Amino acid sequence: MKIIERHRYNKNEIIGSRVLEFEPWEFNENNMGLVLGLIKRNLTIDLLSHKKLLYPQDKGKVQYYGHCYHATQALCFLMDTDELVGYSGEDYRGEKHWWAQYRDRIYDPTAEQYYTVDRLPPHDRGKKTNWYGWKGRPQQVTLDLMVRVLGVRLKKDSIKG
């Protein structure tokens, strides 16, 4: 069982939490392919409703645009490993793109957003990058995506406080 928590704070005091408890996937190539497919299938435009995008005109037009961060963060949390890490690099428009890596192996749930406009993702310019947010907490949209992907593997989605 794996637990992911997103706390709300008042200064340094935790005043509430959202907690997901679930059965993660074993980290292997077959499961990575399965989970990447599940993530892609669940990336919908409503997940971008609170996101500020550099190119809002591409939302809904360029497949997977705007989803790289929460898709990558979800992928890393959904797998039963701590060796899968977030990477980012600046793309051809100066925007940060995110993907996951295990050693030299790249897992990019939203790479197609580049191929569909005849560009390459910026994997060659990437570096290991810490998650955004205070104390690296998961974004709400990441948790929402995880709930969609997990299905029966989700044991509990609770809010405290």
C-alpha positions in Angstrom: 0.0 0.0 0.0 1.2 3.5 -0.7 0.0 6.8 0.7 0.3 10.2 -0.9 -0.7 13.3 1.2 -1.3 16.9 0.2 -1.4 19.1 3.2 -2.9 22.6 3.6 -0.9 24.9 5.8 -1.4 28.0 8.0 2.1 29.2 8.3 4.0 26.0 9.3 1.0 24.3 10.8 -0.9 21.6 8.9 -4.6 22.5 9.0 -5.9 19.9 6.5 -4.9 17.1 4.2 -6.1 15.1 1.3 -4.8 11.6 1.5 -4.8 8.9 -1.2 -4.2 5.3 -0.2 -3.7 2.9 -3.1 -2.0 -0.1 -4.4 0.9 1.1 -6.6 2.1 -0.7 -9.8 5.2 -2.8 -9.6 8.0 -0.9 -11.4 8.8 -2.8 -14.6 8.6 -2.1 -18.3 5.2 -3.8 -18.9 3.6 -1.8 -16.0 5.2 1.4 -17.2 3.6 1.0 -20.6 0.2 0.2 -19.0 0.3 3.1 -16.6 1.5 5.6 -19.3 -1.5 4.5 -21.4 -3.9 4.9 -18.5 -2.5 8.4 -17.8 -2.8 9.4 -21.5 -6.4 8.1 -21.7 -7.4 10.2 -18.7 -5.8 13.5 -19.7 -8.8 15.8 -20.4 -9.2 19.5 -20.8 -11.0 19.9 -17.5 -7.7 19.1 -15.7 -6.3 22.4 -17.1 -9.1 24.6 -15.8 -6.9 26.2 -13.1 -3.7 26.1 -15.0 -2.0 29.2 -16.4 -0.5 28.3 -19.7 2.0 30.2 -21.8 0.1 29.3 -25.0 -3.6 29.1 -24.0 -4.6 29.0 -27.6 -3.0 25.5 -27.8 -5.2 24.1 -25.0 -7.4 21.5 -26.5 -5.8 21.9 -29.9 -2.4 20.4 -29.4 -2.9 17.0 -27.8 -1.5 16.7 -24.2 -0.4 20.4 -24.2 -0.4 21.7 -20.6 -0.5 18.2 -19.0 3.2 17.4 -18.7 3.7 18.3 -15.0 0.7 16.6 -13.4 1.0 13.6 -15.8 4.7 13.1 -14.8 4.1 13.7 -11.1 1.2 11.1 -11.2 3.4 8.6 -13.0 6.1 8.9 -10.4 3.7 8.5 -7.5 1.7 5.6 -9.1 4.8 3.3 -9.5 6.2 1.4 -6.6 9.7 2.9 -6.7 11.6 5.9 -5.6 14.1 5.6 -8.4 11.8 7.2 -11.0 12.4 10.9 -10.9 11.1 14.1 -12.4 13.1 15.8 -15.1 12.4 19.1 -17.0 13.9 21.0 -19.9 13.1 24.1 -21.9 11.4 23.4 -25.1 11.6 25.2 -28.5 9.2 27.9 -27.3 11.0 28.5 -24.0 8.4 26.6 -22.0 9.4 24.1 -19.3 8.5 20.5 -20.2 8.4 17.6 -17.7 9.0 13.9 -17.9 10.2 11.0 -15.7 13.5 9.1 -15.9 14.9 6.0 -14.5 18.7 6.2 -15.0 18.9 6.9 -18.8 15.4 5.6 -19.6 12.9 8.4 -20.4 9.2 8.0 -19.7 7.3 10.9 -21.2 3.5 10.7 -21.0 3.0 13.8 -23.1 5.8 13.6 -25.7 3.2 13.5 -28.5 2.5 17.2 -28.1 5.8 17.8 -29.8 5.6 15.1 -32.5 2.2 16.4 -33.6 3.8 19.8 -34.5 7.0 18.3 -36.0 9.2 19.1 -33.0 11.2 17.0 -30.5 10.7 17.1 -26.7 13.6 18.8 -24.9 14.9 15.5 -23.4 18.5 16.4 -24.5 18.4 19.6 -22.4 16.8 18.1 -19.3 17.9 17.8 -15.8 16.6 16.3 -12.6 14.1 18.8 -11.2 12.3 19.1 -7.8 8.5 19.2 -7.8 6.9 22.6 -7.7 5.1 23.8 -4.6 5.8 24.3 -1.0 7.6 21.3 0.4 7.2 19.5 -2.9 3.6 18.6 -2.2 1.6 17.0 -5.0 -0.8 19.3 -6.9 -4.5 18.7 -6.5 -4.8 18.1 -10.3 -2.2 15.3 -9.9 -4.3 13.7 -7.2 -7.4 14.0 -9.4 -5.6 12.4 -12.3 -4.4 9.6 -10.0 -7.9 8.8 -8.8 -9.0 8.5 -12.4 -6.1 6.2 -13.3 -6.2 4.0 -10.2 -9.7 2.6 -10.5 -10.1 -0.4 -8.2 -6.5 0.1 -6.9 -7.6 3.2 -5.0 -8.4 2.2 -1.5 -9.1 5.6 0.0 -9.4 9.2 -1.0 -10.1 11.3 2.1 -10.0 14.9 3.2 -9.2 15.8 6.8 -9.6 19.2 8.3 
